[in-house]
Amino acid sequence: MSDKAKYSIFEPPDIPCREISNPSVLSMTPLVSVKMITYNHELFIAKAIEGVIRQEISFPFELIIGEDCSTDRTFQIVLEYQKNYPNIIRIITSDQNIGMTKNNYRLEKVCRGKYIAYCEGDDYWHNPEKLKKQVDYLDAHPEVGLAHSDVDVHNTITGRHIRNANRYYDIKPNEEESNRLFESILQRKYPIRTPTVCVRKDLLLQVIQSDPIVFQSNRFLMGDIPRWLELSRLTKFKYIDESFATYNILSESASHTQNNAKFYEFYMSIIDTIHYFSEKYDVSFCVNDRISGYATLMLKRAYYSLDPGLASKTKELIHRQNLLQRLLYLGAVSQFMHYTFLPFAYAARYLNKIRRSKYYQHHKL
């Protein structure tokens, strides 16, 4: 079965799209379109919108909010902001939920700006000069198609806030990596934080029209990485070494979830992305090292959550990908043995729990 037959391809006319806006006061030729997809972001959406409308700029721009039939108060909050800022905000919605992939696609197709900037409804821009600095650079460097920056990371569960996360973790993208940008992004060595991105619309539209399997189906759960991969083959990227936006880690999202089935599905989608693009462009580097890292992560999750189903699926992945030697090389021997013999892991953890108990400590010889 071909990929096109296996994955349902949607066409733009098939996507329901209803706009709420006031054309009489909107700019028909904004320089920048800010794209914001949102679903059940009641606690975060106001801060996301405020970060956009407070940008200190002299050029016209628009904020396009894709509201995907939230079940909380997100739509009411968005509608109130649209009434207060009718010269800036357009709402794109529909009568039924369509999912992240279609929501992404329909927003990018209706953007009017020369540039498209990203800010999802659960993140926010904390630097009021973000758009100005990025647009100034892109205007002055036509050979560069995408500008991005460092980011703050805020854990909404623990309250921990890391400023300049790339600098904090010593993973600043450098010029050497940009010379082989596609491979670095595919290996996750060149981080591109979505809420910091500003891209040329003509290049982006060229990309999303180039491969229906990637951009017009639900095959991949991470829509941003395929976009950056394809763009990296068309243009140069510019990394600005300062933090423009804050990325929120939520208790439940596509990339952070307590549900092991969703966790497995998400990382298998990343692995599928790696395979798809390495085969599509016949890249020479070995992808197994990166996949081994994800397999190790799955094994750890299986052990600490005591989930034999996740352990079994991960073992199948390891054998299917012939990853055992690399896992051993990465120092995952003990973990692999734990998941191979999970019942013994249960017993070991139970005995450790008993040994740590006050009763045991009091009565041991």
MOHU-V53810 format. One record per residue. PSI is psi in degrees with one decimal (none if undefined). OMEGA is omega in whole degrees, 0 to 359 (NA if undefined). Layout:
[[PSI,OMEGA] [PSI,OMEGA]]
This chain:
[[132.0,180] [160.1,179] [-38.0,181] [-34.8,178] [-33.7,183] [-38.0,183] [129.6,183] [117.1,181] [126.1,177] [151.6,178] [148.1,182] [-42.4,179] [-18.5,181] [-11.0,184] [117.9,177] [136.9,187] [112.0,178] [128.1,183] [136.9,173] [108.9,183] [174.5,177] [90.7,185] [-24.1,184] [-22.2,181] [-4.6,179] [150.0,171] [128.8,178] [-12.2,180] [60.5,178] [149.4,177] [-35.5,182] [136.2,169] [122.1,176] [122.1,185] [123.3,183] [106.3,174] [143.9,183] [143.9,175] [118.5,180] [49.0,179] [35.8,184] [-39.6,184] [-13.6,189] [-20.8,192] [-36.0,180] [-42.9,180] [-36.0,177] [-45.7,180] [-43.4,181] [-38.4,179] [-27.7,179] [-49.2,186] [-16.1,179] [10.1,178] [135.4,181] [90.0,185] [159.8,180] [-4.8,182] [157.1,179] [143.7,177] [167.2,178] [150.0,174] [115.8,180] [116.6,184] [119.1,177] [98.1,183] [114.6,191] [53.7,175] [55.9,179] [151.6,178] [-2.2,176] [-151.5,184] [13.6,182] [-47.9,183] [-41.8,180] [-40.6,179] [-45.1,179] [-43.0,181] [-38.8,179] [-41.3,177] [-37.7,179] [-37.2,178] [-34.5,181] [-25.6,181] [61.4,183] [-18.8,179] [-5.9,183] [-42.8,194] [132.2,169] [135.2,176] [128.3,175] [121.0,183] [-169.2,179] [178.5,182] [-10.0,176] [153.7,179] [133.9,182] [-10.0,178] [161.8,187] [-40.6,185] [-48.8,180] [-36.3,178] [-44.1,176] [-49.5,187] [-46.3,184] [-30.9,179] [-44.5,181] [-32.9,182] [-24.3,182] [1.4,178] [136.5,182] [-14.4,187] [162.0,172] [-32.2,179] [151.5,174] [126.9,176] [150.9,187] [137.4,168] [105.5,180] [160.4,190] [-10.6,177] [7.1,174] [-179.9,176] [157.4,175] [125.0,179] [-9.9,180] [113.6,183] [-7.9,179] [11.6,183] [-58.6,184] [-41.4,181] [-48.3,183] [-41.2,182] [-43.7,180] [-40.7,178] [-42.7,181] [-46.3,182] [-37.0,176] [-36.7,183] [-12.9,183] [81.3,182] [-17.6,179] [-11.4,180] [129.1,184] [-16.1,183] [131.9,175] [137.8,178] [176.8,188] [-176.8,171] [171.9,185] [149.5,167] [147.5,177] [123.9,180] [122.9,177] [109.8,183] [-12.6,180] [-48.7,183] [-18.8,183] [-0.2,181] [134.2,181] [121.1,180] [117.4,178] [143.1,180] [64.4,189] [-39.2,179] [-45.2,179] [-39.2,181] [-43.3,181] [7.0,178] [48.2,180] [34.1,180] [124.7,175] [142.4,182] [174.1,185] [-34.6,180] [-42.7,179] [-34.0,182] [-20.1,178] [-22.3,175] [58.7,191] [-45.2,183] [-49.7,181] [-38.3,181] [-39.3,178] [-42.4,181] [-35.6,178] [2.8,180] [32.2,177] [-14.4,180] [94.3,185] [132.0,174] [110.8,183] [113.9,189] [-44.7,181] [-4.9,178] [-3.1,190] [139.5,168] [126.6,190] [153.9,175] [127.6,185] [-39.3,183] [-38.7,178] [-41.2,180] [-44.0,179] [-35.6,176] [-39.1,181] [-50.4,187] [-14.5,176] [-4.1,188] [-23.9,187] [92.6,182] [-32.6,180] [-37.8,181] [-46.6,192] [-7.8,179] [34.2,173] [172.1,180] [26.8,183] [-44.7,185] [132.6,181] [-22.4,178] [103.9,183] [-23.2,184] [-42.9,183] [-47.2,176] [-35.3,178] [-46.1,181] [-38.3,179] [-48.0,181] [-39.9,179] [-34.0,182] [-18.8,179] [-7.2,181] [-25.4,191] [172.7,176] [154.6,176] [148.5,175] [124.7,176] [124.5,178] [120.8,189] [60.7,169] [157.7,186] [123.9,181] [-24.3,189] [165.7,176] [126.1,177] [122.6,181] [129.0,171] [119.1,182] [164.1,177] [-26.9,181] [117.6,176] [-178.1,181] [-39.6,184] [-13.2,178] [110.8,183] [149.0,176] [-9.9,181] [116.5,184] [-32.1,178] [-43.1,178] [-37.2,177] [-47.7,180] [-44.3,181] [-40.8,181] [-48.4,182] [-28.7,173] [-32.2,176] [-37.7,176] [-44.1,179] [-40.6,177] [-39.3,178] [-44.9,180] [-47.7,180] [-45.5,185] [-49.3,185] [-30.0,176] [-35.7,177] [-38.1,182] [-40.5,184] [9.5,174] [51.7,180] [148.3,189] [-20.7,185] [160.9,182] [127.2,182] [-9.6,187] [-28.6,179] [-42.7,179] [-42.1,180] [-34.8,177] [-38.7,178] [-41.7,179] [-38.0,178] [-41.5,178] [-41.3,178] [-41.4,178] [-39.4,179] [-42.8,178] [-43.8,180] [-41.1,180] [-41.3,183] [-50.9,185] [-22.1,176] [-1.5,181] [51.9,183] [99.2,181] [-28.7,179] [-45.5,178] [-38.4,178] [-44.2,181] [-43.8,179] [-40.1,181] [-37.6,176] [-39.9,177] [-41.8,178] [-44.1,182] [-45.6,181] [-37.6,181] [-35.2,182] [-0.7,183] [49.6,186] [-0.6,188] [-47.4,181] [-40.9,180] [-36.5,177] [-41.6,177] [-41.4,180] [-35.3,181] [1.1,178] [25.5,183] [21.5,184] [-52.4,184] [-39.4,179] [-44.0,182] [-40.2,179] [-37.0,178] [-45.1,186] [-25.6,177] [-37.6,180] [61.2,187] [-37.3,178] [-36.4,177] [-33.5,177] [-41.1,176] [-49.5,183] [-42.5,182] [-44.0,180] [-37.5,179] [-43.0,179] [-39.1,178] [-38.7,179] [-41.7,179] [-44.6,182] [-32.1,181] [-9.5,184] [151.2,180] [-36.8,181] [-44.6,183] [-44.7,182] [-32.6,182] [-35.2,187] [-4.3,182] [150.2,182] [none,NA]]
